[in-house]
Amino acid sequence: MTGLATHAAPIIPPIDGIFRALSDPTRRHVLERLGSSPASVSELAAPYDMALPSFVEHLKILEGCGLVSSRKTGRVRTYKLAPEPLKLVEDWLAKQRQLWERRLDQLDEYLMTLKEQNT
């Protein structure tokens, strides 16, 4: 044994990357824009007052979590929406909704019981 500690990079669940991507309004807007049709980097960046390298970082985050895909034809890189990863978020939110609806129903039943006892 060498006594050296090895530190593996933490494994980040895919849903965390998706939520990270969705946490930024610029990235959400890009996804909304790509919902209508694929677009080039310059078309996507046009509405924003930021340097192109900064905007490209947003696209890298979206592509990194699988929400968009890109292809390069000549000197033009075109992005398109890849909505399949949103299913992970949809499923997670549905579970949370079910959990909280059940909890609220239980609270409602408890409050009704208290009300009946006090009347």
C-alpha positions as CSV (number, residue, x, y, z in Angstrom):
1,M,0.0,0.0,0.0
2,T,1.4,3.3,-1.0
3,G,-0.4,5.5,1.5
4,L,-1.5,7.9,-1.3
5,A,-5.2,8.7,-1.3
6,T,-6.9,8.6,-4.6
7,H,-9.8,10.9,-5.1
8,A,-12.3,9.9,-7.8
9,A,-14.4,12.7,-9.2
10,P,-17.9,12.6,-7.8
11,I,-20.5,11.0,-10.1
12,I,-23.1,13.6,-10.9
13,P,-26.5,12.1,-11.7
14,P,-27.8,13.2,-15.1
15,I,-30.8,15.0,-13.6
16,D,-28.5,17.3,-11.7
17,G,-27.0,18.5,-15.0
18,I,-30.4,19.0,-16.5
19,F,-31.6,21.1,-13.5
20,R,-28.3,23.1,-13.7
21,A,-29.0,23.8,-17.3
22,L,-32.6,24.8,-16.7
23,S,-31.6,27.1,-13.8
24,D,-30.4,29.8,-16.1
25,P,-32.9,32.0,-18.0
26,T,-30.6,32.3,-21.0
27,R,-30.4,28.5,-21.4
28,R,-34.2,28.1,-20.9
29,H,-34.8,30.7,-23.6
30,V,-32.4,28.9,-26.0
31,L,-34.4,25.7,-25.4
32,E,-37.6,27.5,-26.1
33,R,-36.1,29.0,-29.3
34,L,-34.9,25.6,-30.5
35,G,-38.4,24.2,-29.9
36,S,-39.4,25.9,-33.1
37,S,-36.5,24.9,-35.3
38,P,-32.7,24.2,-35.3
39,A,-30.5,27.3,-35.3
40,S,-26.9,28.3,-35.8
41,V,-24.8,29.7,-32.9
42,S,-25.0,33.2,-34.3
43,E,-28.8,33.0,-34.7
44,L,-29.1,31.8,-31.1
45,A,-26.7,34.4,-29.7
46,A,-28.2,37.4,-31.6
47,P,-30.7,38.5,-28.9
48,Y,-28.1,38.5,-26.1
49,D,-25.7,41.3,-25.2
50,M,-22.8,39.0,-24.3
51,A,-19.6,38.0,-25.8
52,L,-19.9,35.0,-28.1
53,P,-17.5,32.8,-26.0
54,S,-19.7,33.4,-23.0
55,F,-22.8,32.4,-25.0
56,V,-21.1,29.3,-26.3
57,E,-20.5,28.2,-22.7
58,H,-24.3,28.1,-22.3
59,L,-24.6,25.9,-25.4
60,K,-21.9,23.6,-24.0
61,I,-23.8,23.2,-20.8
62,L,-27.0,22.4,-22.7
63,E,-25.2,19.9,-24.9
64,G,-23.3,18.4,-22.0
65,C,-26.5,17.3,-20.3
66,G,-28.1,16.1,-23.6
67,L,-30.8,18.8,-24.0
68,V,-29.4,19.9,-27.3
69,S,-27.2,18.3,-30.0
70,S,-25.1,20.0,-32.6
71,R,-23.5,19.4,-36.0
72,K,-21.0,21.4,-37.9
73,T,-21.4,21.9,-41.6
74,G,-18.4,23.9,-43.0
75,R,-17.9,26.7,-40.6
76,V,-21.5,26.8,-39.2
77,R,-22.5,24.9,-36.1
78,T,-26.2,24.2,-35.9
79,Y,-28.0,23.2,-32.7
80,K,-31.2,21.4,-32.3
81,L,-33.4,20.5,-29.4
82,A,-33.1,17.0,-27.9
83,P,-36.0,16.9,-25.4
84,E,-35.7,13.3,-24.3
85,P,-33.7,14.1,-21.1
86,L,-36.6,16.3,-19.9
87,K,-38.4,13.0,-19.3
88,L,-36.1,12.5,-16.2
89,V,-37.2,15.9,-14.9
90,E,-40.8,15.2,-15.7
91,D,-40.7,11.9,-13.8
92,W,-39.0,13.4,-10.8
93,L,-41.5,16.2,-10.6
94,A,-44.4,13.8,-10.9
95,K,-43.1,11.8,-8.0
96,Q,-42.7,15.0,-5.9
97,R,-46.2,16.1,-6.9
98,Q,-47.7,12.7,-5.8
99,L,-45.8,12.9,-2.5
100,W,-46.9,16.4,-1.6
101,E,-50.5,15.8,-2.7
102,R,-50.6,12.7,-0.4
103,R,-49.2,14.7,2.4
104,L,-51.6,17.6,1.9
105,D,-54.5,15.1,1.8
106,Q,-53.3,13.7,5.1
107,L,-53.1,17.1,6.6
108,D,-56.6,18.0,5.3
109,E,-58.0,14.8,6.9
110,Y,-56.2,15.6,10.2
111,L,-57.5,19.2,10.3
112,M,-61.1,18.0,9.5
113,T,-60.8,15.5,12.4
114,L,-59.7,18.3,14.7
115,K,-62.5,20.5,13.5
116,E,-65.1,17.8,14.2
117,Q,-63.7,17.1,17.7
118,N,-64.0,20.8,18.5
119,T,-67.6,21.2,17.4
